[in-house]
Amino acid sequence: MSIEETIIKDKTANPAPLGLMGFGMTTVLLNLHNAGYFGLGSMILAMGLFYGGFAQIIAGILEWKKGNTFGTTAFTSYGAFWLTLMFIVMAPKLGWAEAPSSIEMAAYLFMWGLFTFGMFIGTFKANRALQVVFGTLTLLFILLAISDFTGSASLKQFAGYEGIFCGFSAIYLALAEVINEKFGKTILPIGA
């Protein structure tokens, strides 16, 4: 009697670039608003709902299928962040709820900063590029929370510039993962 071993190879695509790109592009656009370049209009709302929100949740579900707890938690959570943020912006305009006070927004942003700090610790066993994304995102949430708590417009503008950097770091990592995989070698280094 012989026992046969079946080996199943995972041939599914890497969902991380999708999630990173959804996060990165939406973060850059929102923080261009925070830095004072344009208002909070339908372009940011659409990106927040569909690319920052739904696309990241899809990436998180795909990370679950690959057995990646970190990726599942990060992409699903930040997808939900974008959906909740867009609801916070749209609900008062639709008459569904009152707009949050600045203290409420500071608490909301602080909680996301606390979560992100925990996720940042998880990146210590990952590449440097991912550490930069989560480190700068932690700082962004804390700066925005302090800005809302204090009412400091200049701090919010500074946070906007820091957030633009954070978003572009996620875009870089997403493109590095796609390009490096496609070429089969490191074209864009990520500090592995």
C-alpha positions in Angstrom: 0.0 0.0 0.0 1.5 3.4 -1.0 0.5 6.8 0.2 0.5 9.4 -2.5 1.2 13.0 -1.6 -0.7 15.8 -3.4 1.0 19.1 -3.6 -1.1 22.1 -4.4 0.7 25.1 -5.8 -0.8 28.6 -5.3 -1.0 30.1 -8.8 -3.1 33.1 -7.7 -1.9 36.6 -8.3 -0.4 38.8 -5.6 -3.3 41.1 -4.5 -1.1 43.4 -2.5 -0.3 45.8 -5.4 -4.1 46.3 -5.9 -4.6 47.2 -2.3 -1.5 49.4 -2.1 -2.4 51.3 -5.2 -6.0 51.8 -4.0 -4.7 53.1 -0.7 -1.8 55.1 -2.2 -3.7 57.0 -4.9 -6.6 57.8 -2.7 -4.3 58.9 0.1 -2.4 61.3 -2.2 -5.6 62.8 -3.5 -7.2 63.4 -0.1 -3.9 64.9 1.2 -3.7 67.2 -1.7 -7.0 68.5 -0.3 -5.6 68.6 3.2 -2.5 70.5 1.9 -4.9 73.1 0.5 -4.7 72.4 -3.3 -8.4 71.8 -3.9 -11.7 71.2 -2.1 -13.3 67.9 -1.0 -15.4 67.1 -4.0 -16.9 64.2 -5.9 -13.5 63.1 -7.2 -12.1 62.3 -3.8 -15.4 60.8 -2.6 -15.5 58.5 -5.6 -11.9 57.4 -5.1 -12.5 56.9 -1.4 -15.6 54.7 -2.1 -14.5 52.7 -5.0 -10.7 52.5 -5.1 -9.7 53.2 -1.5 -12.7 51.4 -0.1 -14.0 48.5 -2.3 -10.8 47.7 -4.1 -8.9 47.4 -0.8 -11.6 45.2 0.7 -11.3 42.9 -2.4 -7.5 42.8 -2.0 -8.0 41.9 1.7 -10.3 39.0 0.9 -7.8 37.8 -1.7 -5.0 38.1 0.9 -7.1 35.9 3.2 -7.3 33.2 0.4 -3.5 33.3 0.3 -3.3 32.9 4.1 -1.8 36.3 4.7 -3.2 37.5 8.0 -1.4 40.9 7.9 -2.5 41.6 4.3 -6.1 40.6 5.1 -6.2 42.8 8.2 -4.5 45.7 6.6 -6.4 45.9 3.3 -9.8 45.0 4.7 -9.4 47.5 7.6 -8.2 50.4 5.4 -10.9 49.7 2.9 -13.4 50.0 5.7 -11.6 53.2 6.8 -12.2 54.8 3.4 -15.8 53.7 3.4 -16.4 55.0 6.9 -14.7 58.3 6.1 -16.7 58.8 3.0 -19.9 58.1 5.0 -18.8 60.6 7.6 -18.4 63.2 4.8 -21.6 62.3 2.9 -24.1 61.4 5.6 -24.6 65.1 6.8 -25.0 66.3 3.3 -27.7 63.7 2.7 -29.4 64.5 6.0 -28.7 61.1 7.5 -26.7 62.2 10.5 -25.0 65.2 12.0 -21.5 66.1 11.1 -19.0 65.0 13.7 -17.4 67.6 16.0 -13.7 68.2 15.8 -13.2 66.3 19.0 -15.1 63.3 17.5 -13.0 63.4 14.4 -9.8 63.6 16.5 -10.9 60.5 18.4 -11.7 58.7 15.1 -8.3 59.6 13.6 -6.5 58.7 16.9 -8.1 55.2 16.9 -6.9 54.7 13.3 -3.5 55.9 14.3 -3.4 53.5 17.2 -4.4 50.6 14.9 -1.8 51.7 12.3 0.9 51.8 14.9 0.2 48.2 15.8 0.3 47.3 12.2 3.6 49.2 11.8 5.1 47.0 14.5 4.1 44.0 12.3 6.2 45.5 9.4 9.4 45.0 11.4 9.6 41.5 9.8 8.8 42.9 6.3 10.6 45.0 3.7 11.7 48.6 4.3 9.2 50.0 1.8 6.3 48.6 3.8 7.8 50.0 7.0 7.9 53.4 5.4 4.2 53.1 4.3 3.0 52.2 7.8 5.4 54.5 9.7 4.3 57.5 7.7 0.7 56.5 7.9 0.9 56.3 11.7 2.4 59.8 11.7 -0.3 61.0 9.4 -3.2 59.8 11.6 -1.6 61.3 14.7 -0.9 64.6 12.9 -4.5 64.8 11.6 -5.9 63.8 15.1 -3.9 66.6 16.8 -4.9 69.0 14.0 -8.6 68.3 14.6 -8.2 68.4 18.4 -6.4 71.7 18.4 -8.0 73.3 15.3 -4.6 74.0 13.8 -5.0 74.7 10.1 -1.2 74.9 9.6 -0.7 71.4 11.2 -3.4 70.0 8.9 -1.6 71.5 5.9 1.7 70.0 7.1 -0.1 66.6 7.6 -1.4 66.9 4.0 2.2 67.1 2.7 3.2 64.2 4.9 0.2 62.3 3.7 1.2 62.9 0.0 4.6 61.3 0.8 2.8 58.4 2.5 0.5 57.8 -0.4 3.4 58.0 -2.9 5.4 55.5 -0.8 2.5 53.0 -1.2 2.3 53.7 -4.9 6.0 53.0 -5.2 5.7 49.7 -3.3 2.7 48.6 -5.5 4.6 49.4 -8.7 7.8 47.7 -7.4 5.9 44.5 -6.7 4.3 44.5 -10.1 7.4 45.5 -12.1 9.8 43.2 -10.1 7.5 40.2 -10.5 7.1 40.9 -14.3 10.8 41.2 -14.9 11.7 38.4 -12.5 14.4 40.5 -10.8 14.7 43.7 -8.7 14.1 46.7 -10.9 12.6 48.9 -8.1 14.3 48.0 -4.7 12.1 47.6 -1.6 14.7 47.0 1.0 13.9 43.3 1.5 
